[in-house]
């Protein structure tokens, strides 16, 4: 038996965790779907979108930024579903710049100040529109073994849509996001997810994050003007009248950060 391949062990742990999480999330009126790989998770997302979309009218589908969704190719796959109007404010071109900025030279943008802020206003407006969609497809930073979803944002567009606005919410997380409790989840979000996201934006999107955690390797609860872990939402469940609103897909793979 190979000591290198841990697929069997990972599967058994995922089964044990999923069985407990299914009961916890069900008791909190959140639908829960364990998936054993990325392909199964992608199919489940597309199945839910088709199930939730309107039959006789256009359905608005909103997105927030998510490495996990990129890894599942969700952005491209949902485009293939008919009758869908996609609102993806943070869509980017191949060079990492927002699509809303149009065709720009390579490297950092050098737009006139007034033009830049006018385009940013269009971006913010699109982000607001995504919060009133029929289906909101997103990732999350962490889930707990008690059946809670814990996410942290800078602007709050993602966590805002999680808690109110969209008619249906589909959340996808990898097994690496499982935490024991809220305290562990918040610590994970700040020590791991936040600095990795800053590095990602600097490397891929021409940003200039320079927060303390990027040098120290852990959060010091700074007050940096570029801090992106300012708004944390803990979802403990849904009220009875919204029991079919939130749908959580857990994948037996490490996804996002």
C-alpha atoms as an extended CHARMM CRD file, in Angstrom:
* protein
*
       257  EXT
         1         1  UNK       CA              0.0000000000        0.0000000000        0.0000000000  PROA      1               0.0000000000
         2         2  UNK       CA              1.3050000000        3.4310000000       -0.9450000000  PROA      2               0.0000000000
         3         3  UNK       CA              2.0510000000        5.6890000000        2.0100000000  PROA      3               0.0000000000
         4         4  UNK       CA              2.0500000000        8.6950000000       -0.3210000000  PROA      4               0.0000000000
         5         5  UNK       CA             -1.5090000000        8.5120000000       -1.6140000000  PROA      5               0.0000000000
         6         6  UNK       CA             -3.9110000000        9.6890000000        1.1060000000  PROA      6               0.0000000000
         7         7  UNK       CA             -7.0650000000        9.6220000000       -1.0180000000  PROA      7               0.0000000000
         8         8  UNK       CA             -8.7050000000        6.8920000000        1.0610000000  PROA      8               0.0000000000
         9         9  UNK       CA             -7.9630000000        8.5840000000        4.3500000000  PROA      9               0.0000000000
        10        10  UNK       CA             -9.2030000000       11.9420000000        3.0390000000  PROA      10              0.0000000000
        11        11  UNK       CA            -12.4200000000       10.3480000000        1.8370000000  PROA      11              0.0000000000
        12        12  UNK       CA            -13.1410000000        8.6940000000        5.1870000000  PROA      12              0.0000000000
        13        13  UNK       CA            -12.5380000000       11.9230000000        7.1140000000  PROA      13              0.0000000000
        14        14  UNK       CA            -14.7130000000       13.8430000000        4.6430000000  PROA      14              0.0000000000
        15        15  UNK       CA            -17.5150000000       11.2950000000        5.0830000000  PROA      15              0.0000000000
        16        16  UNK       CA            -17.3640000000       11.6020000000        8.8680000000  PROA      16              0.0000000000
        17        17  UNK       CA            -17.3410000000       15.3930000000        8.7530000000  PROA      17              0.0000000000
        18        18  UNK       CA            -20.0920000000       15.5570000000        6.1310000000  PROA      18              0.0000000000
        19        19  UNK       CA            -22.4290000000       13.3260000000        8.1040000000  PROA      19              0.0000000000
        20        20  UNK       CA            -22.1600000000       15.5870000000       11.1290000000  PROA      20              0.0000000000
        21        21  UNK       CA            -22.3220000000       18.7940000000        9.0950000000  PROA      21              0.0000000000
        22        22  UNK       CA            -25.4140000000       17.6190000000        7.2150000000  PROA      22              0.0000000000
        23        23  UNK       CA            -27.2970000000       17.3080000000       10.5020000000  PROA      23              0.0000000000
        24        24  UNK       CA            -26.0010000000       20.6130000000       11.8480000000  PROA      24              0.0000000000
        25        25  UNK       CA            -26.8340000000       22.6480000000        8.7340000000  PROA      25              0.0000000000
        26        26  UNK       CA            -30.2110000000       20.9580000000        8.3140000000  PROA      26              0.0000000000
        27        27  UNK       CA            -31.1330000000       21.9480000000       11.8680000000  PROA      27              0.0000000000
        28        28  UNK       CA            -30.2180000000       25.5310000000       10.9490000000  PROA      28              0.0000000000
        29        29  UNK       CA            -32.3660000000       25.4270000000        7.7620000000  PROA      29              0.0000000000
        30        30  UNK       CA            -29.4000000000       25.5330000000        5.3740000000  PROA      30              0.0000000000
        31        31  UNK       CA            -29.3290000000       22.9980000000        2.5430000000  PROA      31              0.0000000000
        32        32  UNK       CA            -26.0750000000       21.0100000000        2.5010000000  PROA      32              0.0000000000
        33        33  UNK       CA            -24.5090000000       19.0410000000       -0.3610000000  PROA      33              0.0000000000
        34        34  UNK       CA            -21.2470000000       17.0970000000        0.0760000000  PROA      34              0.0000000000
        35        35  UNK       CA            -19.3550000000       16.5690000000       -3.2070000000  PROA      35              0.0000000000
        36        36  UNK       CA            -16.3200000000       14.3380000000       -3.5700000000  PROA      36              0.0000000000
        37        37  UNK       CA            -14.4730000000       16.2850000000       -6.2670000000  PROA      37              0.0000000000
        38        38  UNK       CA            -14.5490000000       19.4780000000       -8.3300000000  PROA      38              0.0000000000
        39        39  UNK       CA            -16.4690000000       17.9070000000      -11.2100000000  PROA      39              0.0000000000
        40        40  UNK       CA            -19.2810000000       16.7650000000       -8.9200000000  PROA      40              0.0000000000
        41        41  UNK       CA            -19.3710000000       20.2000000000       -7.2770000000  PROA      41              0.0000000000
        42        42  UNK       CA            -19.5410000000       21.9940000000      -10.6200000000  PROA      42              0.0000000000
        43        43  UNK       CA            -22.4400000000       19.7920000000      -11.7210000000  PROA      43              0.0000000000
        44        44  UNK       CA            -24.2620000000       20.4750000000       -8.4460000000  PROA      44              0.0000000000
        45        45  UNK       CA            -23.9160000000       24.2540000000       -8.8590000000  PROA      45              0.0000000000
        46        46  UNK       CA            -25.2460000000       24.0990000000      -12.4160000000  PROA      46              0.0000000000
        47        47  UNK       CA            -28.0680000000       21.7860000000      -11.3540000000  PROA      47              0.0000000000
        48        48  UNK       CA            -29.1470000000       24.2120000000       -8.6330000000  PROA      48              0.0000000000
        49        49  UNK       CA            -29.0010000000       27.2070000000      -10.9850000000  PROA      49              0.0000000000
        50        50  UNK       CA            -31.2110000000       25.3930000000      -13.5030000000  PROA      50              0.0000000000
        51        51  UNK       CA            -33.5750000000       24.3740000000      -10.7100000000  PROA      51              0.0000000000
        52        52  UNK       CA            -33.8490000000       27.9110000000       -9.3170000000  PROA      52              0.0000000000
        53        53  UNK       CA            -34.0620000000       29.8360000000      -12.5930000000  PROA      53              0.0000000000
        54        54  UNK       CA            -37.4040000000       31.1200000000      -13.8310000000  PROA      54              0.0000000000
        55        55  UNK       CA            -39.0610000000       29.1810000000      -16.6320000000  PROA      55              0.0000000000
        56        56  UNK       CA            -40.7930000000       32.0330000000      -18.4350000000  PROA      56              0.0000000000
        57        57  UNK       CA            -38.6750000000       35.0700000000      -17.6680000000  PROA      57              0.0000000000
        58        58  UNK       CA            -35.0450000000       36.1140000000      -17.4430000000  PROA      58              0.0000000000
        59        59  UNK       CA            -33.1710000000       35.1430000000      -14.2860000000  PROA      59              0.0000000000
        60        60  UNK       CA            -30.5140000000       37.4230000000      -12.8330000000  PROA      60              0.0000000000
        61        61  UNK       CA            -27.4520000000       35.5910000000      -11.5170000000  PROA      61              0.0000000000
        62        62  UNK       CA            -24.9570000000       37.5550000000       -9.4160000000  PROA      62              0.0000000000
        63        63  UNK       CA            -21.3640000000       36.7720000000       -8.4990000000  PROA      63              0.0000000000
        64        64  UNK       CA            -18.8050000000       38.0100000000       -5.9950000000  PROA      64              0.0000000000
        65        65  UNK       CA            -15.0770000000       37.4450000000       -6.3310000000  PROA      65              0.0000000000
        66        66  UNK       CA            -14.0440000000       33.8580000000       -5.5440000000  PROA      66              0.0000000000
        67        67  UNK       CA            -10.9480000000       31.7850000000       -6.2770000000  PROA      67              0.0000000000
        68        68  UNK       CA            -13.0130000000       28.6560000000       -5.6010000000  PROA      68              0.0000000000
        69        69  UNK       CA            -15.4850000000       29.5270000000       -8.3610000000  PROA      69              0.0000000000
        70        70  UNK       CA            -12.5840000000       30.0980000000      -10.7520000000  PROA      70              0.0000000000
        71        71  UNK       CA            -11.1660000000       26.6840000000       -9.8540000000  PROA      71              0.0000000000
        72        72  UNK       CA            -14.5360000000       25.0880000000      -10.6420000000  PROA      72              0.0000000000
        73        73  UNK       CA            -14.8680000000       27.1450000000      -13.8740000000  PROA      73              0.0000000000
        74        74  UNK       CA            -18.2960000000       28.2380000000      -12.6460000000  PROA      74              0.0000000000
        75        75  UNK       CA            -18.1690000000       31.6800000000      -14.2440000000  PROA      75              0.0000000000
        76        76  UNK       CA            -17.8230000000       30.2020000000      -17.7270000000  PROA      76              0.0000000000
        77        77  UNK       CA            -20.1530000000       27.2480000000      -17.2350000000  PROA      77              0.0000000000
        78        78  UNK       CA            -23.1390000000       29.2870000000      -16.0230000000  PROA      78              0.0000000000
        79        79  UNK       CA            -22.8800000000       31.4380000000      -19.1580000000  PROA      79              0.0000000000
        80        80  UNK       CA            -23.9680000000       28.3800000000      -21.1390000000  PROA      80              0.0000000000
        81        81  UNK       CA            -27.3400000000       28.2000000000      -19.3830000000  PROA      81              0.0000000000
        82        82  UNK       CA            -30.0710000000       29.9180000000      -21.3690000000  PROA      82              0.0000000000
        83        83  UNK       CA            -32.3430000000       32.6110000000      -19.9470000000  PROA      83              0.0000000000
        84        84  UNK       CA            -29.6220000000       33.9350000000      -17.6440000000  PROA      84              0.0000000000
        85        85  UNK       CA            -28.5710000000       37.5600000000      -17.1580000000  PROA      85              0.0000000000
        86        86  UNK       CA            -25.1950000000       37.4970000000      -15.3900000000  PROA      86              0.0000000000
        87        87  UNK       CA            -24.1170000000       40.3700000000      -13.1570000000  PROA      87              0.0000000000
        88        88  UNK       CA            -20.4480000000       39.8710000000      -12.3570000000  PROA      88              0.0000000000
        89        89  UNK       CA            -19.0760000000       43.2490000000      -11.2140000000  PROA      89              0.0000000000
        90        90  UNK       CA            -15.5640000000       41.9620000000      -10.5580000000  PROA      90              0.0000000000
        91        91  UNK       CA            -15.0750000000       40.1660000000      -13.8700000000  PROA      91              0.0000000000
        92        92  UNK       CA            -11.5240000000       40.7050000000      -15.0980000000  PROA      92              0.0000000000
        93        93  UNK       CA             -9.6650000000       40.6000000000      -18.3810000000  PROA      93              0.0000000000
        94        94  UNK       CA             -6.7380000000       38.2240000000      -18.8330000000  PROA      94              0.0000000000
        95        95  UNK       CA             -4.2890000000       40.8870000000      -17.6430000000  PROA      95              0.0000000000
        96        96  UNK       CA             -6.1360000000       41.1740000000      -14.3110000000  PROA      96              0.0000000000
        97        97  UNK       CA             -7.9130000000       44.4990000000      -14.8530000000  PROA      97              0.0000000000
        98        98  UNK       CA            -11.6570000000       44.8360000000      -14.3890000000  PROA      98              0.0000000000
        99        99  UNK       CA            -13.6490000000       44.2970000000      -17.5750000000  PROA      99              0.0000000000
       100       100  UNK       CA            -15.5620000000       47.4600000000      -16.7560000000  PROA      100             0.0000000000
       101       101  UNK       CA            -12.3680000000       49.4630000000      -17.4590000000  PROA      101             0.0000000000
       102       102  UNK       CA            -12.3560000000       48.2810000000      -21.0680000000  PROA      102             0.0000000000
       103       103  UNK       CA             -9.2090000000       47.6470000000      -23.0910000000  PROA      103             0.0000000000
       104       104  UNK       CA             -6.1600000000       49.0190000000      -21.2680000000  PROA      104             0.0000000000
       105       105  UNK       CA             -2.4070000000       48.8590000000      -21.9100000000  PROA      105             0.0000000000
       106       106  UNK       CA             -0.5000000000       46.1540000000      -20.0510000000  PROA      106             0.0000000000
       107       107  UNK       CA              0.7980000000       46.9180000000      -16.5630000000  PROA      107             0.0000000000
       108       108  UNK       CA             -0.6780000000       49.3820000000      -14.1160000000  PROA      108             0.0000000000
       109       109  UNK       CA             -3.4100000000       51.6800000000      -15.3920000000  PROA      109             0.0000000000
       110       110  UNK       CA             -2.6210000000       55.3260000000      -15.9270000000  PROA      110             0.0000000000
       111       111  UNK       CA             -6.0650000000       56.8460000000      -16.3750000000  PROA      111             0.0000000000
       112       112  UNK       CA             -6.9110000000       60.4680000000      -15.6040000000  PROA      112             0.0000000000
       113       113  UNK       CA             -8.2320000000       60.7260000000      -12.0610000000  PROA      113             0.0000000000
       114       114  UNK       CA            -11.7450000000       61.8180000000      -13.0680000000  PROA      114             0.0000000000
       115       115  UNK       CA            -12.0700000000       59.0080000000      -15.6210000000  PROA      115             0.0000000000
       116       116  UNK       CA            -10.8440000000       56.4340000000      -13.1240000000  PROA      116             0.0000000000
       117       117  UNK       CA            -13.3650000000       57.4360000000      -10.4490000000  PROA      117             0.0000000000
       118       118  UNK       CA            -16.1990000000       57.5400000000      -12.9880000000  PROA      118             0.0000000000
       119       119  UNK       CA            -15.4310000000       53.9470000000      -13.9590000000  PROA      119             0.0000000000
       120       120  UNK       CA            -15.1390000000       52.9360000000      -10.3060000000  PROA      120             0.0000000000
       121       121  UNK       CA            -18.5980000000       54.3870000000       -9.6820000000  PROA      121             0.0000000000
       122       122  UNK       CA            -19.9170000000       52.1190000000      -12.4530000000  PROA      122             0.0000000000
       123       123  UNK       CA            -18.1980000000       49.2180000000      -10.7040000000  PROA      123             0.0000000000
       124       124  UNK       CA            -19.8070000000       50.0470000000       -7.3320000000  PROA      124             0.0000000000
       125       125  UNK       CA            -23.2130000000       50.3640000000       -8.9790000000  PROA      125             0.0000000000
       126       126  UNK       CA            -22.8050000000       46.9380000000      -10.5750000000  PROA      126             0.0000000000
       127       127  UNK       CA            -21.8640000000       45.5230000000       -7.1690000000  PROA      127             0.0000000000
       128       128  UNK       CA            -25.0800000000       46.9630000000       -5.7350000000  PROA      128             0.0000000000
       129       129  UNK       CA            -27.0990000000       45.4160000000       -8.5540000000  PROA      129             0.0000000000
       130       130  UNK       CA            -25.5840000000       42.0010000000       -7.8190000000  PROA      130             0.0000000000
       131       131  UNK       CA            -27.1690000000       42.1590000000       -4.3490000000  PROA      131             0.0000000000
       132       132  UNK       CA            -30.6730000000       42.1550000000       -5.8490000000  PROA      132             0.0000000000
       133       133  UNK       CA            -30.2780000000       39.1540000000       -8.1230000000  PROA      133             0.0000000000
       134       134  UNK       CA            -32.3980000000       36.0200000000       -8.1960000000  PROA      134             0.0000000000
       135       135  UNK       CA            -29.4230000000       33.7090000000       -7.6100000000  PROA      135             0.0000000000
       136       136  UNK       CA            -26.1560000000       34.7090000000       -5.9240000000  PROA      136             0.0000000000
       137       137  UNK       CA            -23.2150000000       32.3000000000       -6.4290000000  PROA      137             0.0000000000
       138       138  UNK       CA            -20.2380000000       32.7780000000       -4.1070000000  PROA      138             0.0000000000
       139       139  UNK       CA            -17.5240000000       31.1850000000       -2.0060000000  PROA      139             0.0000000000
       140       140  UNK       CA            -17.0250000000       31.4450000000        1.7590000000  PROA      140             0.0000000000
       141       141  UNK       CA            -13.9370000000       31.7310000000        3.9260000000  PROA      141             0.0000000000
       142       142  UNK       CA            -14.8700000000       29.1390000000        6.5240000000  PROA      142             0.0000000000
       143       143  UNK       CA            -17.5360000000       26.8340000000        7.9170000000  PROA      143             0.0000000000
       144       144  UNK       CA            -17.6530000000       25.4010000000       11.4210000000  PROA      144             0.0000000000
       145       145  UNK       CA            -18.4030000000       21.9120000000       12.6580000000  PROA      145             0.0000000000
       146       146  UNK       CA            -21.3310000000       23.4900000000       14.5320000000  PROA      146             0.0000000000
       147       147  UNK       CA            -22.9950000000       24.3700000000       11.2210000000  PROA      147             0.0000000000
       148       148  UNK       CA            -22.0570000000       28.0300000000       10.7770000000  PROA      148             0.0000000000
       149       149  UNK       CA            -20.7320000000       29.9350000000        7.7670000000  PROA      149             0.0000000000
       150       150  UNK       CA            -18.0870000000       32.5680000000        8.5670000000  PROA      150             0.0000000000
       151       151  UNK       CA            -16.8640000000       35.0120000000        5.9290000000  PROA      151             0.0000000000
       152       152  UNK       CA            -14.8330000000       38.2070000000        5.9760000000  PROA      152             0.0000000000
       153       153  UNK       CA            -14.8320000000       41.0330000000        3.4060000000  PROA      153             0.0000000000
       154       154  UNK       CA            -13.3120000000       44.4120000000        2.8080000000  PROA      154             0.0000000000
       155       155  UNK       CA            -16.1710000000       46.1720000000        1.0090000000  PROA      155             0.0000000000
       156       156  UNK       CA            -18.8860000000       43.7700000000        2.1870000000  PROA      156             0.0000000000
       157       157  UNK       CA            -20.4950000000       43.0740000000       -1.1990000000  PROA      157             0.0000000000
       158       158  UNK       CA            -20.1190000000       39.3050000000       -0.7760000000  PROA      158             0.0000000000
       159       159  UNK       CA            -21.1680000000       39.0000000000        2.8710000000  PROA      159             0.0000000000
       160       160  UNK       CA            -23.9660000000       41.5020000000        2.2520000000  PROA      160             0.0000000000
       161       161  UNK       CA            -25.4800000000       39.2440000000       -0.3970000000  PROA      161             0.0000000000
       162       162  UNK       CA            -25.0390000000       36.2260000000        1.8290000000  PROA      162             0.0000000000
       163       163  UNK       CA            -27.3760000000       37.5770000000        4.4650000000  PROA      163             0.0000000000
       164       164  UNK       CA            -29.9860000000       39.5480000000        2.5010000000  PROA      164             0.0000000000
       165       165  UNK       CA            -31.0280000000       40.5570000000       -1.0010000000  PROA      165             0.0000000000
       166       166  UNK       CA            -30.6670000000       37.6820000000       -3.4640000000  PROA      166             0.0000000000
       167       167  UNK       CA            -33.5710000000       35.2500000000       -3.6490000000  PROA      167             0.0000000000
       168       168  UNK       CA            -31.2970000000       32.1650000000       -3.5790000000  PROA      168             0.0000000000
       169       169  UNK       CA            -27.6860000000       31.8750000000       -2.4270000000  PROA      169             0.0000000000
       170       170  UNK       CA            -25.3090000000       29.1050000000       -3.5440000000  PROA      170             0.0000000000
       171       171  UNK       CA            -22.0870000000       28.9020000000       -1.5220000000  PROA      171             0.0000000000
       172       172  UNK       CA            -19.1680000000       26.6340000000       -2.4650000000  PROA      172             0.0000000000
       173       173  UNK       CA            -16.3300000000       25.7790000000       -0.0550000000  PROA      173             0.0000000000
       174       174  UNK       CA            -13.4410000000       23.3210000000       -0.0490000000  PROA      174             0.0000000000
       175       175  UNK       CA            -12.6140000000       20.9570000000        2.8020000000  PROA      175             0.0000000000
       176       176  UNK       CA             -9.7370000000       23.2540000000        3.8160000000  PROA      176             0.0000000000
       177       177  UNK       CA            -12.3250000000       25.7650000000        5.0530000000  PROA      177             0.0000000000
       178       178  UNK       CA            -13.6720000000       23.4590000000        7.7930000000  PROA      178             0.0000000000
       179       179  UNK       CA            -12.9930000000       24.8110000000       11.3040000000  PROA      179             0.0000000000
       180       180  UNK       CA            -13.9360000000       23.6570000000       14.7910000000  PROA      180             0.0000000000
       181       181  UNK       CA            -15.7790000000       26.8390000000       15.8280000000  PROA      181             0.0000000000
       182       182  UNK       CA            -16.2590000000       30.5450000000       15.0870000000  PROA      182             0.0000000000
       183       183  UNK       CA            -13.0950000000       31.6350000000       16.9100000000  PROA      183             0.0000000000
       184       184  UNK       CA            -10.9830000000       29.2690000000       14.8440000000  PROA      184             0.0000000000
       185       185  UNK       CA            -12.7790000000       30.3600000000       11.6700000000  PROA      185             0.0000000000
       186       186  UNK       CA            -12.1590000000       34.0710000000       12.2840000000  PROA      186             0.0000000000
       187       187  UNK       CA             -8.5140000000       33.3890000000       13.1030000000  PROA      187             0.0000000000
       188       188  UNK       CA             -8.1860000000       31.3780000000        9.8820000000  PROA      188             0.0000000000
       189       189  UNK       CA             -9.8230000000       34.1180000000        7.8350000000  PROA      189             0.0000000000
       190       190  UNK       CA             -7.4340000000       36.7580000000        9.1570000000  PROA      190             0.0000000000
       191       191  UNK       CA             -4.1960000000       34.7630000000        9.3790000000  PROA      191             0.0000000000
       192       192  UNK       CA             -4.4970000000       32.7480000000        6.1540000000  PROA      192             0.0000000000
       193       193  UNK       CA             -7.2220000000       33.9170000000        3.7830000000  PROA      193             0.0000000000
       194       194  UNK       CA             -6.6160000000       37.6650000000        4.1140000000  PROA      194             0.0000000000
       195       195  UNK       CA             -2.8570000000       37.8260000000        3.4210000000  PROA      195             0.0000000000
       196       196  UNK       CA             -3.1110000000       35.2670000000        0.6160000000  PROA      196             0.0000000000
       197       197  UNK       CA             -5.8340000000       37.3750000000       -0.9730000000  PROA      197             0.0000000000
       198       198  UNK       CA             -3.6690000000       40.5030000000       -0.7010000000  PROA      198             0.0000000000
       199       199  UNK       CA             -0.7720000000       38.6900000000       -2.3860000000  PROA      199             0.0000000000
       200       200  UNK       CA             -3.1410000000       37.4570000000       -5.0800000000  PROA      200             0.0000000000
       201       201  UNK       CA             -4.3710000000       40.9600000000       -5.8590000000  PROA      201             0.0000000000
       202       202  UNK       CA             -0.8320000000       42.3620000000       -5.9320000000  PROA      202             0.0000000000
       203       203  UNK       CA              0.4910000000       39.6400000000       -8.2190000000  PROA      203             0.0000000000
       204       204  UNK       CA             -2.4660000000       39.2670000000      -10.5520000000  PROA      204             0.0000000000
       205       205  UNK       CA             -4.4690000000       42.4990000000      -10.3840000000  PROA      205             0.0000000000
       206       206  UNK       CA             -1.9670000000       45.3650000000      -10.1440000000  PROA      206             0.0000000000
       207       207  UNK       CA             -2.9600000000       46.2660000000       -6.5800000000  PROA      207             0.0000000000
       208       208  UNK       CA             -0.6760000000       47.7210000000       -3.8870000000  PROA      208             0.0000000000
       209       209  UNK       CA             -1.5540000000       45.9670000000       -0.6550000000  PROA      209             0.0000000000
       210       210  UNK       CA              1.1150000000       46.3390000000        2.0280000000  PROA      210             0.0000000000
       211       211  UNK       CA             -0.6020000000       45.2710000000        5.2500000000  PROA      211             0.0000000000
       212       212  UNK       CA              1.3420000000       44.0580000000        8.3340000000  PROA      212             0.0000000000
       213       213  UNK       CA              0.1050000000       40.4530000000        8.0460000000  PROA      213             0.0000000000
       214       214  UNK       CA              1.8380000000       40.1430000000        4.6840000000  PROA      214             0.0000000000
       215       215  UNK       CA              5.2210000000       40.5780000000        6.3880000000  PROA      215             0.0000000000
       216       216  UNK       CA              4.5240000000       38.9930000000        9.7700000000  PROA      216             0.0000000000
       217       217  UNK       CA              2.5070000000       35.9970000000        8.5920000000  PROA      217             0.0000000000
       218       218  UNK       CA             -0.3660000000       36.5690000000       11.0140000000  PROA      218             0.0000000000
       219       219  UNK       CA             -3.0160000000       39.1960000000       11.7860000000  PROA      219             0.0000000000
       220       220  UNK       CA             -2.2350000000       42.0060000000       14.2200000000  PROA      220             0.0000000000
       221       221  UNK       CA             -5.6950000000       43.5940000000       13.9740000000  PROA      221             0.0000000000
       222       222  UNK       CA             -4.2510000000       46.5750000000       12.1320000000  PROA      222             0.0000000000
       223       223  UNK       CA             -6.0180000000       49.7330000000       11.0130000000  PROA      223             0.0000000000
       224       224  UNK       CA             -4.4640000000       49.8670000000        7.5590000000  PROA      224             0.0000000000
       225       225  UNK       CA             -6.5190000000       51.8580000000        5.0050000000  PROA      225             0.0000000000
       226       226  UNK       CA             -6.0700000000       48.9080000000        2.6390000000  PROA      226             0.0000000000
       227       227  UNK       CA             -7.1320000000       46.2990000000        5.1620000000  PROA      227             0.0000000000
       228       228  UNK       CA             -9.5520000000       43.8450000000        3.5600000000  PROA      228             0.0000000000
       229       229  UNK       CA            -10.8010000000       41.9890000000        6.6540000000  PROA      229             0.0000000000
       230       230  UNK       CA            -13.0990000000       44.6790000000        7.9750000000  PROA      230             0.0000000000
       231       231  UNK       CA            -16.5410000000       43.0800000000        7.7970000000  PROA      231             0.0000000000
       232       232  UNK       CA            -17.1320000000       39.6050000000        9.2220000000  PROA      232             0.0000000000
       233       233  UNK       CA            -20.4840000000       37.8430000000        8.9730000000  PROA      233             0.0000000000
       234       234  UNK       CA            -21.4590000000       34.7280000000       10.9230000000  PROA      234             0.0000000000
       235       235  UNK       CA            -24.4440000000       32.8880000000        9.4840000000  PROA      235             0.0000000000
       236       236  UNK       CA            -26.0470000000       30.7670000000       12.2000000000  PROA      236             0.0000000000
       237       237  UNK       CA            -28.9310000000       29.7000000000        9.9680000000  PROA      237             0.0000000000
       238       238  UNK       CA            -32.0420000000       30.9170000000        8.1640000000  PROA      238             0.0000000000
       239       239  UNK       CA            -35.4290000000       31.8920000000        9.5440000000  PROA      239             0.0000000000
       240       240  UNK       CA            -38.2720000000       29.4700000000        8.8370000000  PROA      240             0.0000000000
       241       241  UNK       CA            -39.6830000000       31.5810000000        6.0030000000  PROA      241             0.0000000000
       242       242  UNK       CA            -36.3070000000       31.4850000000        4.2100000000  PROA      242             0.0000000000
       243       243  UNK       CA            -35.4140000000       27.8450000000        4.8350000000  PROA      243             0.0000000000
       244       244  UNK       CA            -34.8260000000       27.1650000000        1.1150000000  PROA      244             0.0000000000
       245       245  UNK       CA            -32.6480000000       30.2420000000        0.5140000000  PROA      245             0.0000000000
       246       246  UNK       CA            -29.0670000000       29.2090000000        1.3790000000  PROA      246             0.0000000000
       247       247  UNK       CA            -27.4610000000       26.2000000000       -0.3040000000  PROA      247             0.0000000000
       248       248  UNK       CA            -23.9860000000       25.1220000000        0.8000000000  PROA      248             0.0000000000
       249       249  UNK       CA            -21.7870000000       22.8390000000       -1.3100000000  PROA      249             0.0000000000
       250       250  UNK       CA            -18.7860000000       21.2940000000        0.4760000000  PROA      250             0.0000000000
       251       251  UNK       CA            -16.0820000000       19.7740000000       -1.7540000000  PROA      251             0.0000000000
       252       252  UNK       CA            -13.5940000000       17.0930000000       -0.7540000000  PROA      252             0.0000000000
       253       253  UNK       CA            -10.7210000000       19.1090000000       -2.2250000000  PROA      253             0.0000000000
       254       254  UNK       CA             -8.6640000000       22.0610000000       -1.0790000000  PROA      254             0.0000000000
       255       255  UNK       CA            -10.1310000000       25.0730000000       -2.8680000000  PROA      255             0.0000000000
       256       256  UNK       CA             -9.3690000000       28.7650000000       -2.6060000000  PROA      256             0.0000000000
       257       257  UNK       CA             -7.7290000000       29.8670000000        0.5890000000  PROA      257             0.0000000000
